[in-house]
Amino acid sequence: MDTGSRTIVLTGASDGIGAAAARQLVDRGHRVLLVGRSPEKTAAVARSLGAEHWTADFARLDEVAALATALRGATDRIDVLANNAGGVFGPRRITTDGNELTFQVNHLAPFLLTQLLLEPLEAGAGIVVNTASSAARLLARPDLDDLTATRGYTPARAYGTAKLANIWHARGLLSRYGEAGIRPVSFDPGNVRTGFATGSSSVLRLVYRTPLARLMLMSPERGGANLTFFADGAPGTTWQPGAFYSQTRLATAEETNPLVHADGLVDLLWERSEALVAPWLG
């Protein structure tokens, strides 16, 4: 579908599906603003594409706020914000901001970035794409009274819960800013053959390190194409705002955590997330 040239902010762009999607979107004529954690890897991808790039460590919310300021300085219009950065980690860690690391990197940081970019998003096409995961159904055990995971922490549970938060975030965005033109969506890109989870102590790393990974997992290019489908698509036609997709297909009830539709939890997560990032919202 020809949607014209868009300005697209893409986080997690230094490797994996983010780098693959960046190549595809640049090839389609879009202006892609790349964001990654590694200065070297992000610069290398940007150099190969002739794209602009920034670095930020999502384990530090001050860097997320500085990133938003830099992006607003680079453009007054953002058509697509692809919240693709994330990861699964090892033993429970608390960031300098006082949050559990997995929750902050996967949810709080993109939540803050999105809030700080609402004005240029409203000036553009207003699309927000959250990269979630089937882990939201398989592994999530949310406890919104214990967001720092002092009870029952495991890397897999923390990751699954954060991915459920990505889906809730998209639903919360639509209910609060849909009338202003914000069109959010969340999707599971599928099991992609990348370096994901290899630095963690999670059982998930075993899937990605097995010699059978090449047969079991899809290529980064295919996973990137799933992200590109949303960033390059037409809300309301190609995909439905607020919905959760399994790759590029609307997820079935069996593929979706039933808590996705718990509006009270969506609102509670929003309120608590907003409180946690309040120092950077002004």
Legacy VTK file of the C-alpha trace (Angstrom):
# vtk DataFile Version 3.0
C-alpha trace
ASCII
DATASET POLYDATA
POINTS 282 float
0.000 0.000 0.000
1.401 3.413 -0.971
1.123 5.590 2.111
3.580 8.286 0.970
6.806 9.196 2.690
6.565 9.116 6.473
8.830 10.257 9.276
9.306 7.161 11.435
11.063 6.949 14.800
12.244 3.378 15.301
13.721 2.237 18.604
15.691 -0.962 19.016
17.077 -0.281 15.556
20.669 -1.432 16.025
20.038 -5.104 15.231
17.402 -7.830 14.892
13.983 -6.960 13.580
14.575 -3.258 14.212
17.533 -3.093 11.845
15.699 -5.234 9.288
12.591 -3.048 9.439
14.746 0.078 9.141
16.216 -1.212 5.875
12.778 -2.075 4.523
11.269 1.277 5.490
14.154 3.278 4.010
13.820 1.228 0.826
10.148 2.287 0.693
11.142 5.937 0.767
10.461 6.793 4.395
12.607 9.022 6.588
13.625 6.716 9.430
15.076 8.143 12.632
16.999 5.303 14.246
17.378 4.834 17.992
19.576 2.206 19.634
21.452 1.562 22.859
24.857 0.720 21.350
26.559 3.749 19.764
28.717 1.553 17.521
25.979 -0.779 16.273
23.413 1.988 15.834
25.879 4.149 13.903
26.803 1.217 11.663
23.160 0.562 10.718
22.538 4.268 10.180
25.653 4.622 8.036
24.591 1.725 5.806
21.200 3.372 5.254
22.205 7.026 5.194
19.806 7.570 8.094
19.824 9.845 11.123
20.420 8.175 14.464
20.473 8.701 18.225
21.472 6.527 21.160
19.767 6.143 24.521
19.916 3.636 27.341
16.341 2.875 28.364
17.605 1.819 31.787
17.981 5.573 32.408
14.858 7.702 32.083
16.891 10.908 31.875
18.367 9.566 28.629
14.863 8.833 27.335
13.802 12.397 28.098
16.924 13.760 26.392
16.182 11.558 23.381
12.672 13.002 23.115
14.089 16.525 23.205
16.571 15.672 20.444
13.867 14.095 18.282
11.578 17.103 18.688
14.497 19.242 17.598
14.991 17.130 14.486
11.370 17.176 13.318
8.082 18.816 14.195
6.133 15.919 12.707
6.340 12.226 13.536
4.097 9.936 11.535
5.088 6.701 13.266
6.689 5.892 16.607
7.757 2.239 16.646
8.422 1.257 20.262
10.534 -1.777 19.424
13.337 -1.653 22.021
13.234 -4.220 24.793
14.789 -7.314 26.237
14.780 -10.040 28.840
17.370 -9.895 31.590
18.795 -11.990 34.402
18.532 -11.621 38.169
16.264 -8.881 39.479
17.887 -5.468 39.152
16.702 -2.021 40.165
17.592 0.903 37.907
18.960 4.242 39.082
15.369 5.480 38.704
14.159 2.943 41.268
12.320 0.615 38.882
12.732 -3.065 38.087
14.940 -3.187 34.976
12.737 -5.350 32.729
9.643 -3.273 33.481
11.475 -0.006 32.850
13.230 -0.961 29.608
10.242 -2.690 28.032
7.398 -0.504 29.287
8.195 2.618 31.301
10.809 3.991 28.901
8.596 3.657 25.793
5.635 4.967 27.820
7.637 8.088 28.697
8.990 8.504 25.158
5.489 8.280 23.714
4.111 10.862 26.149
6.938 13.271 25.342
6.350 12.869 21.585
2.560 13.230 21.591
2.659 16.714 20.049
4.682 15.758 16.939
2.687 12.520 16.682
-0.570 14.483 16.645
0.946 16.694 13.928
1.751 13.574 11.888
-0.131 10.386 11.141
-0.212 9.564 14.848
0.722 5.893 14.560
2.283 4.162 17.584
3.455 0.570 17.090
4.345 -1.422 20.211
6.352 -4.603 19.750
4.797 -7.035 22.233
5.131 -10.829 22.409
3.266 -14.078 22.862
5.006 -14.046 26.257
2.195 -11.717 27.327
-0.095 -14.749 27.260
2.331 -17.500 28.218
4.418 -15.871 30.956
2.699 -12.760 32.316
1.708 -12.742 35.978
0.933 -9.064 36.570
0.881 -7.612 40.075
0.267 -3.899 39.777
0.767 -3.527 43.516
4.337 -4.803 43.108
5.772 -3.181 39.987
9.325 -3.539 41.330
8.796 -7.323 41.473
9.805 -7.903 45.071
7.679 -11.067 45.104
8.096 -14.086 42.849
10.553 -12.547 40.399
11.798 -14.612 37.478
13.239 -13.184 34.240
10.516 -14.899 32.190
7.664 -13.635 34.364
9.070 -10.106 34.343
9.373 -10.164 30.562
5.893 -11.596 29.989
4.348 -9.030 32.308
6.187 -6.175 30.566
4.959 -7.412 27.176
1.390 -7.454 28.506
2.009 -3.880 29.609
2.938 -3.019 25.985
-0.490 -4.229 24.863
-2.239 -2.369 27.680
-0.264 0.749 26.756
-1.632 0.658 23.199
-5.188 0.269 24.503
-4.689 3.111 26.962
-3.325 5.377 24.250
-6.359 4.821 22.058
-8.848 5.527 24.827
-7.062 8.711 25.896
-5.783 10.156 22.630
-7.741 8.457 19.862
-9.855 11.561 19.297
-6.642 13.574 18.879
-5.585 11.282 16.033
-3.308 8.846 17.858
-3.662 5.344 16.341
-1.804 2.729 18.419
-1.408 -0.990 17.800
0.539 -3.834 19.402
1.834 -7.010 17.809
3.807 -10.178 18.417
6.503 -10.290 15.702
6.919 -14.058 16.041
9.941 -16.002 17.255
12.830 -14.388 15.440
16.383 -15.667 15.058
18.348 -12.902 16.792
20.647 -12.426 19.787
17.590 -11.809 21.953
17.847 -13.201 25.518
21.366 -14.567 25.062
22.701 -12.256 27.753
20.093 -13.272 30.302
19.693 -16.145 32.732
16.150 -16.765 31.498
15.073 -20.143 30.171
14.175 -18.192 27.012
17.858 -17.985 26.123
17.933 -21.744 25.546
15.535 -21.393 22.614
17.735 -18.789 20.961
21.026 -20.631 21.572
19.973 -24.112 20.470
21.536 -25.441 17.232
17.958 -25.923 16.030
17.261 -22.186 16.259
17.763 -21.753 12.521
14.988 -24.255 11.880
12.706 -23.188 14.740
12.940 -19.408 14.393
12.152 -17.011 11.564
14.726 -14.701 10.017
15.146 -11.105 11.251
14.036 -9.966 7.787
10.706 -11.728 8.128
10.243 -10.443 11.673
11.165 -6.972 10.467
8.580 -7.242 7.698
5.942 -7.799 10.374
6.933 -4.519 12.023
7.057 -2.792 8.635
3.485 -3.976 7.962
2.217 -1.709 10.742
4.614 1.224 10.298
3.882 1.376 6.568
0.194 0.464 6.756
-3.041 2.413 6.960
-4.827 2.393 10.335
-8.447 1.352 9.986
-7.690 -0.395 6.701
-4.487 -2.421 6.973
-4.906 -2.886 10.720
-7.273 -1.792 13.477
-6.155 0.704 16.128
-6.027 -0.625 19.675
-5.927 -4.261 18.597
-3.283 -6.911 19.257
-1.894 -8.871 16.324
-0.048 -12.156 15.996
2.500 -11.184 13.370
0.220 -9.444 10.828
-2.978 -11.308 11.677
-5.479 -10.235 14.302
-4.727 -12.436 17.307
-7.331 -14.994 18.258
-8.685 -15.392 21.798
-6.406 -18.416 22.236
-3.372 -16.263 21.344
-4.309 -13.391 23.652
-4.055 -13.056 27.401
-7.656 -12.524 28.586
-6.397 -9.728 30.847
-5.746 -7.670 27.704
-9.402 -6.641 27.848
-9.421 -5.729 31.566
-10.010 -1.988 31.191
-9.612 -1.416 34.922
-6.080 -2.833 34.788
-5.300 -0.765 31.676
-6.292 2.372 33.595
-4.448 1.346 36.769
-1.244 0.609 34.875
-1.539 3.971 33.119
-1.980 5.862 36.374
0.963 4.145 38.040
3.197 4.477 34.986
2.383 8.175 34.751
3.289 8.622 38.416
6.618 6.825 37.958
7.682 9.026 35.029
6.153 12.241 36.394
9.531 13.943 37.042
10.232 13.899 33.288
6.793 14.971 32.125
7.046 18.496 33.470
LINES 1 283
282 0 1 2 3 4 5 6 7 8 9 10 11 12 13 14 15 16 17 18 19 20 21 22 23 24 25 26 27 28 29 30 31 32 33 34 35 36 37 38 39 40 41 42 43 44 45 46 47 48 49 50 51 52 53 54 55 56 57 58 59 60 61 62 63 64 65 66 67 68 69 70 71 72 73 74 75 76 77 78 79 80 81 82 83 84 85 86 87 88 89 90 91 92 93 94 95 96 97 98 99 100 101 102 103 104 105 106 107 108 109 110 111 112 113 114 115 116 117 118 119 120 121 122 123 124 125 126 127 128 129 130 131 132 133 134 135 136 137 138 139 140 141 142 143 144 145 146 147 148 149 150 151 152 153 154 155 156 157 158 159 160 161 162 163 164 165 166 167 168 169 170 171 172 173 174 175 176 177 178 179 180 181 182 183 184 185 186 187 188 189 190 191 192 193 194 195 196 197 198 199 200 201 202 203 204 205 206 207 208 209 210 211 212 213 214 215 216 217 218 219 220 221 222 223 224 225 226 227 228 229 230 231 232 233 234 235 236 237 238 239 240 241 242 243 244 245 246 247 248 249 250 251 252 253 254 255 256 257 258 259 260 261 262 263 264 265 266 267 268 269 270 271 272 273 274 275 276 277 278 279 280 281
